[in-house]
């Protein structure tokens, strides 16, 4: 990205002043090297989002931002109730997110049986394009799942009630409308519950390699040398179908609502319109689908450990979603307002004292789970009080791609990637060598640099660094 297009407000904050039809400024949080390496399309998309009706504060981009559909991935924008909702501002993989489990195990207990555990996890948790699980949902069960989310999954025996307290929205976002989800979307999902899918989704056994903030780590239940399990996936085929269908409707009707789109991919609808309300109902059903999916995978992971390491406790640390639009109260220009906050490839990061956090975590701030790339580190961060005014309590969600999947395929060989990871002590179980090449560590930004920028900007603060031991991929 050309730095001449930006005004530097601080070491990690870059501003695009409003020009033309921009209603608010654009704000990019990143170090200078990260900004330089961002595609120019990130700049253009930040500017485009700033033109949408009803936007408040700014059009934000997180340190891991890269080009996406309509909004940049790593984009955050909030709209007044008289503004718009955008399918491109949520993304196709609705509520893609990460949940992390505490095992109560030490590294030595896992290193005695790494291959057995990796094989068992891969056997129980289907992964890859078109993967199917052992659960088939009837039409009635489908609607109940879309309405109830992880709460429904727990009621079906996939987990325990304590899991819900450590899940955003307590495992179920309200006002979901299963009737607004098409028959095709439901059909795509009827055999996909409890599956990882493909792309950058994964199931990892990790060790706590570094602790940066001892009090916060202690409150989170993290200690140096502990073993944790992280699950990264979303709403699978259902969420993608919801996004595909509603974006088409929004593009067709935008002009009818008097909305001028600088890019057709920014298709949106007035929040209070029939289409806007229908999308929100379907999107929330997609959120509940993802929450239920991660809850079922949690149950399968627990079964795997019961077979190989029955001493494991596997309590849920936290579950965060990335691709959402949520109704939240935020202070903008000194005034508390109810806003529709779009986070696309960005994590909610409420600061200490926020009432939506579990009481035992409230003094520390919300856990922010930042997924690394295959074979690299992941991070646990905590939300900050400063993040409220900086970015509507939002932070980064991962490393962010540095090159396309096609470019990665031309550069890397999946078999060689697997061999290199194995030599580094990471057991990989993957359905596709092509998928390994697409997700090669070098195809992503340096997640450490991304996290340092989020920490330096005050969006969130570093708590712990996690290193993979076992990775299950599609």
C-alpha positions in Angstrom: 0.0 0.0 0.0 1.2 3.5 -0.8 1.8 5.3 2.5 1.3 8.6 0.8 -2.4 7.9 0.8 -2.5 7.8 4.6 -1.9 10.2 7.5 0.1 8.6 10.3 -1.6 9.3 13.7 0.7 7.1 15.8 3.1 4.2 15.4 0.3 1.7 14.8 -2.6 4.0 13.6 -3.0 5.2 10.0 -5.9 7.5 8.9 -7.6 8.0 5.6 -9.2 11.5 5.8 -12.8 11.7 4.5 -12.9 12.7 0.8 -15.5 12.5 -1.9 -18.5 10.5 -0.7 -16.8 9.1 2.4 -19.0 9.8 5.5 -16.3 8.9 8.1 -12.6 8.5 8.0 -10.8 5.2 7.4 -8.6 3.9 10.1 -6.0 1.1 9.7 -4.2 -0.3 12.7 -0.9 -1.8 11.8 2.9 -1.4 11.9 4.6 0.4 9.0 5.8 -2.9 7.4 2.4 -4.5 7.7 0.8 -1.5 6.0 3.4 -1.5 3.2 2.7 -5.1 2.5 -1.1 -4.7 2.4 -2.7 -4.8 -1.1 -4.0 -1.5 -2.4 -7.4 -3.1 -2.5 -7.4 -2.9 1.3 -7.2 0.8 1.1 -9.9 1.0 -1.5 -12.2 -1.2 0.4 -11.7 0.7 3.6 -12.6 3.9 1.7 -15.7 2.2 0.1 -17.1 1.0 3.4 -16.8 4.6 4.7 -19.3 5.7 2.1 -22.2 3.5 3.3 -25.3 5.1 4.8 -25.5 5.3 8.6 -21.9 4.4 9.3 -20.6 5.7 12.7 -17.1 6.4 14.0 -14.8 5.1 11.2 -14.3 2.3 8.7 -11.7 0.2 10.5 -9.1 -2.3 9.4 -7.2 -4.6 11.8 -3.5 -5.4 11.5 -4.2 -8.7 9.7 -6.4 -7.0 7.0 -6.3 -8.2 3.4 -8.6 -8.0 0.4 -12.0 -9.7 0.8 -15.5 -9.6 -0.8 -16.8 -6.1 -0.4 -15.3 -5.4 3.0 -11.7 -6.2 3.7 -11.1 -9.3 5.8 -10.1 -7.7 9.1 -12.7 -4.9 8.5 -14.9 -3.4 11.2 -17.8 -1.0 10.7 -20.8 0.0 12.8 -24.1 1.4 11.6 -27.0 3.3 13.2 -30.4 1.6 13.2 -31.3 3.8 10.3 -28.2 2.7 8.4 -27.5 -0.5 6.5 -26.6 -4.1 7.0 -24.1 -5.7 4.5 -23.6 -9.4 3.8 -20.1 -8.5 2.6 -19.5 -7.0 6.0 -20.2 -10.3 7.7 -18.7 -12.7 5.1 -19.6 -16.0 3.7 -18.4 -18.2 6.5 -20.8 -16.7 9.1 -19.5 -16.9 12.7 -16.3 -18.6 11.7 -14.4 -18.6 15.0 -12.1 -20.2 17.5 -12.8 -22.1 20.7 -10.0 -23.2 23.0 -10.2 -26.0 25.6 -8.0 -26.4 28.7 -6.8 -30.0 29.0 -5.1 -30.1 32.4 -2.3 -32.1 30.8 1.4 -31.3 30.6 3.3 -31.5 27.4 5.1 -34.7 28.4 1.8 -36.6 28.6 1.0 -35.8 25.0 4.5 -36.3 23.6 4.3 -39.9 24.7 1.3 -40.6 22.4 1.3 -37.9 19.7 0.6 -40.2 16.7 -2.2 -42.1 18.5 -3.9 -38.9 19.5 -3.5 -37.3 16.1 -5.0 -40.3 14.4 -7.9 -40.5 16.8 -8.8 -36.8 16.4 -8.6 -37.1 12.6 -10.8 -40.2 12.7 -13.6 -38.6 14.9 -13.6 -35.1 13.4 -14.2 -35.1 9.6 -12.3 -32.4 7.7 -12.0 -31.3 4.1 -14.2 -30.0 1.3 -17.6 -31.6 1.4 -16.8 -33.5 4.6 -19.8 -35.3 6.2 -20.3 -36.1 9.9 -22.1 -38.9 11.7 -25.1 -36.6 12.5 -28.0 -36.3 10.1 -30.5 -33.5 11.0 -34.2 -33.8 10.1 -36.1 -30.7 9.1 -37.4 -30.3 12.7 -33.9 -30.8 14.2 -32.4 -28.4 11.7 -34.7 -25.6 12.7 -34.2 -26.3 16.4 -30.4 -26.2 15.9 -30.6 -22.9 14.0 -32.7 -21.4 16.8 -30.8 -22.8 19.7 -27.1 -22.9 18.7 -24.7 -24.4 21.2 -27.6 -24.5 23.7 -29.4 -27.0 21.5 -26.2 -29.0 21.1 -25.7 -29.3 24.8 -29.4 -30.3 25.2 -28.7 -33.1 22.7 -25.8 -34.4 24.9 -22.9 -32.7 23.0 -21.3 -31.1 26.0 -22.2 -29.7 29.4 -24.0 -26.5 30.6 -20.7 -25.0 31.8 -19.6 -24.8 28.2 -22.2 -22.2 27.5 -21.0 -19.7 30.1 -17.7 -19.5 28.2 -19.2 -19.0 24.8 -20.1 -15.6 23.2 -23.9 -15.0 23.6 -24.0 -17.9 26.0 -24.0 -20.2 23.0 -27.1 -18.8 21.3 -27.6 -15.5 19.6 -31.3 -14.3 20.0 -33.7 -13.4 17.2 -32.5 -16.1 14.8 -35.0 -16.8 12.0 -34.6 -20.4 10.6 -37.5 -19.7 8.2 -35.4 -17.2 6.4 -32.8 -19.8 5.7 -33.4 -21.4 2.3 -34.1 -25.1 1.8 -30.8 -25.4 -0.2 -28.8 -23.9 2.7 -30.4 -26.3 5.1 -29.8 -29.2 2.7 -26.1 -28.4 2.5 -25.9 -28.5 6.3 -28.0 -31.6 7.1 -24.9 -33.9 7.2 -22.2 -31.4 8.0 -22.6 -30.8 11.8 -19.5 -31.8 13.7 -17.1 -31.2 10.7 -14.2 -28.8 10.2 -14.4 -28.1 6.5 -11.4 -26.9 4.6 -9.3 -23.8 4.0 -7.7 -22.3 7.0 -9.9 -24.3 9.4 -8.2 -26.6 11.8 -8.2 -28.6 15.0 -4.9 -28.2 16.9 -3.4 -29.6 20.1 -1.1 -26.8 21.4 1.3 -26.1 24.2 1.6 -22.8 26.1 5.1 -21.7 25.0 5.2 -18.2 26.4 3.2 -16.2 29.0 3.4 -12.4 28.7 0.9 -11.4 31.4 1.0 -13.7 34.4 -2.1 -12.4 36.3 -4.2 -12.5 33.1 -3.0 -16.0 32.2 -3.7 -17.2 35.7 -7.3 -15.8 35.5 -7.6 -17.6 32.1 -6.3 -20.9 33.5 -3.2 -20.8 31.3 0.2 -21.9 32.6 3.6 -22.3 30.9 3.8 -25.9 29.5 0.1 -26.6 29.7 -1.6 -28.3 26.8 -4.7 -26.8 25.2 -6.9 -27.7 22.2 -8.1 -25.1 19.7 -10.9 -25.5 17.1 -11.2 -23.1 14.2 -14.3 -23.5 12.0 -17.7 -21.9 11.2 -21.1 -22.5 9.7 -19.9 -24.6 6.7 -22.2 -24.9 3.7 -25.2 -23.3 5.4 -23.4 -20.0 6.1 -21.9 -19.8 2.6 -25.3 -20.3 1.0 -26.9 -17.6 3.2 -24.2 -15.2 2.2 -24.5 -16.1 -1.5 -28.2 -15.7 -1.7 -28.7 -12.6 0.3 -25.8 -10.7 -1.4 -27.6 -11.3 -4.7 -30.8 -9.9 -3.3 -29.0 -6.9 -1.8 -27.3 -6.1 -5.1 -30.5 -6.1 -7.0 -32.5 -4.0 -4.6 -29.8 -1.4 -3.5 -30.8 1.2 -6.1 -34.5 0.8 -5.1 -33.5 1.9 -1.6 -31.5 4.8 -2.9 -28.2 3.3 -2.1 -25.3 4.1 -4.5 -22.7 1.3 -4.3 -19.0 2.2 -5.1 -18.6 -1.6 -5.6 -21.3 -4.1 -6.3 -19.7 -6.5 -3.7 -20.7 -3.9 -1.0 -24.3 -4.9 -1.6 -26.4 -4.0 1.5 -29.9 -3.2 2.6 -31.4 -0.8 5.1 -31.5 -2.4 8.5 -35.2 -1.6 8.9 -36.2 -2.9 5.5 -37.9 -6.2 4.9 -34.7 -7.5 3.2 -32.4 -6.2 6.0 -34.5 -7.9 8.7 -34.7 -11.1 6.8 -30.9 -11.2 6.3 -30.3 -10.5 10.0 -32.6 -13.3 10.9 -30.9 -15.7 8.5 -27.4 -14.5 9.5 -28.2 -15.1 13.2 -29.3 -18.6 12.4 -26.0 -19.0 10.7 -24.2 -17.8 13.8 -26.1 -20.4 15.9 -25.1 -23.1 13.3 -21.5 -22.3 13.8 -21.8 -22.2 17.6 -23.5 -25.6 17.5 -20.9 -27.0 15.1 -18.0 -26.0 17.4 -19.9 -27.4 20.4 -20.4 -30.8 18.7 -16.7 -30.9 17.6 -15.8 -30.2 21.3 -17.8 -33.4 22.2 -15.9 -35.4 19.6 -12.6 -34.0 20.8 -13.5 -35.1 24.3 -14.3 -38.6 23.1 -10.9 -38.7 21.3 -9.0 -37.8 24.5 -11.0 -40.3 26.5 -9.7 -43.0 24.2 -6.0 -41.9 24.3 -5.5 -39.7 27.3 -8.4 -40.2 29.7 -6.8 -38.0 32.4 -7.6 -34.9 30.3 -10.2 -32.6 31.7 -11.1 -30.6 28.6 -13.0 -27.7 30.1 -13.9 -24.9 27.7 -11.8 -21.8 28.1 -13.6 -19.5 25.6 -15.3 -19.4 22.2 -15.1 -16.3 20.0 -16.8 -15.6 16.6 -15.2 -13.6 13.8 -17.7 -13.0 11.0 -20.8 -11.5 12.5 -23.1 -8.5 12.8 -24.1 -7.9 16.4 -26.2 -5.2 18.1 -24.1 -3.5 20.7 -23.9 -0.3 22.7 -20.8 1.8 22.1 -19.7 5.3 23.0 -19.1 7.4 19.8 -18.2 11.1 20.0 -19.0 11.0 23.7 -22.5 9.6 23.3 -23.6 6.0 24.0 -25.4 4.6 20.9 -26.9 1.3 19.9 -25.1 0.1 16.8 -25.0 -2.8 14.4 -21.4 -3.8 14.5 -20.0 -5.7 11.5 -16.8 -7.6 12.2 -15.4 -9.5 9.2 -12.3 -11.4 10.1 -12.2 -9.5 13.3 -12.7 -10.5 17.0 -14.9 -8.8 19.6 -12.6 -7.6 22.4 -14.6 -6.2 25.3 -12.4 -4.6 27.9 -12.3 -5.2 31.7 -15.6 -4.7 33.5 -17.9 -5.3 30.5 -21.2 -6.9 31.8 -21.4 -9.4 28.9 -18.2 -11.2 30.1 -18.3 -14.2 32.5 -18.0 -12.9 36.1 -14.7 -14.7 36.7 -13.1 -13.1 33.6 -14.6 -9.6 33.9 -11.6 -8.1 35.7 -9.2 -9.2 33.0 -11.2 -8.5 29.8 -12.5 -10.7 27.1 -10.2 -13.5 25.8 -9.2 -12.8 22.2 -8.2 -16.1 20.5 -5.9 -15.4 17.5 -5.4 -18.4 15.3 -2.1 -18.8 13.7 -1.3 -20.5 10.4 -0.6 -24.2 10.1 2.6 -24.9 12.0 3.1 -21.4 13.4 2.0 -19.9 16.7 -1.4 -18.9 17.9 -2.0 -16.3 20.6 -4.3 -15.5 23.5 -4.9 -11.8 24.1 -7.3 -9.8 26.3 -9.6 -7.0 25.4 -8.7 -3.5 26.7 -10.6 -0.5 27.9 -8.9 1.6 25.3 -10.2 -0.7 22.5 -13.7 0.7 23.0 -12.8 4.1 21.6 -10.1 2.8 19.3 -12.0 0.2 17.3 -15.4 -0.4 18.9 -13.9 -3.1 21.1 -12.5 -5.1 18.1 -9.1 -6.8 17.5 -7.4 -9.0 15.0 -8.4 -12.6 14.4 -5.4 -14.3 12.8 -2.4 -13.9 10.6 -4.2 -12.8 7.4 -3.2 -14.1 4.0 -0.1 -12.7 2.3 -0.8 -14.5 -1.0 -3.7 -16.2 -2.8 -4.3 -19.9 -2.6 -3.5 -20.2 -6.3 -0.2 -18.5 -5.7 0.5 -20.8 -2.8 -0.2 -23.9 -4.9 2.3 -22.7 -7.5 5.0 -22.2 -4.8 4.6 -25.1 -2.4 4.2 -28.8 -2.4 1.8 -30.3 0.2 3.9 -33.4 0.8 7.0 -31.3 1.5 5.1 -29.0 3.8 3.9 -32.0 5.8 7.5 -33.4 6.0 8.8 -30.1 7.2 6.2 -29.7 9.9 6.9 -33.3 11.1 10.6 -32.5 11.4 9.6 -29.5 13.5 7.6 -31.8 15.8 4.1 -31.1 14.5 2.0 -34.1 13.6 -0.3 -33.2 10.7 -3.3 -35.2 9.6 -4.8 -33.8 6.4 -7.3 -35.1 3.9 -5.7 -33.2 1.0 -2.1 -32.5 0.0 -3.4 -29.6 -2.1 -5.0 -28.1 1.0 -1.6 -28.3 2.8 0.0 -26.4 0.0 -2.7 -23.7 0.0 -2.3 -23.3 3.7 1.5 -23.2 3.8 2.8 -21.1 6.6 4.6 -18.8 4.1 1.3 -17.9 2.4 0.3 -15.9 5.5 1.6 -12.8 7.3 3.7 -13.1 10.4 1.1 -13.6 13.1 3.6 -12.4 15.7 3.9 -9.0 13.9 0.1 -8.8 13.6 -0.4 -9.5 17.4 2.4 -7.0 18.3 0.6 -4.4 16.3 -2.8 -5.1 18.0 -1.0 -4.9 21.3 0.9 -1.8 20.4 -2.2 0.0 19.2 -4.0 -0.8 22.4 -6.8 -2.9 20.7 -5.9 -5.9 22.9 -2.9 -7.0 25.0 -0.8 -10.1 24.8 -1.4 -12.9 27.4 0.1 -16.1 26.0 1.7 -17.7 22.9 0.6 -21.2 21.8 2.7 -23.6 19.7 1.1 -26.5 17.7 1.9 -30.1 18.5 -0.9 -31.8 16.4 -2.8 -30.2 13.5 -5.9 -31.8 11.8 -6.6 -30.1 8.5 -9.0 -30.5 5.6 
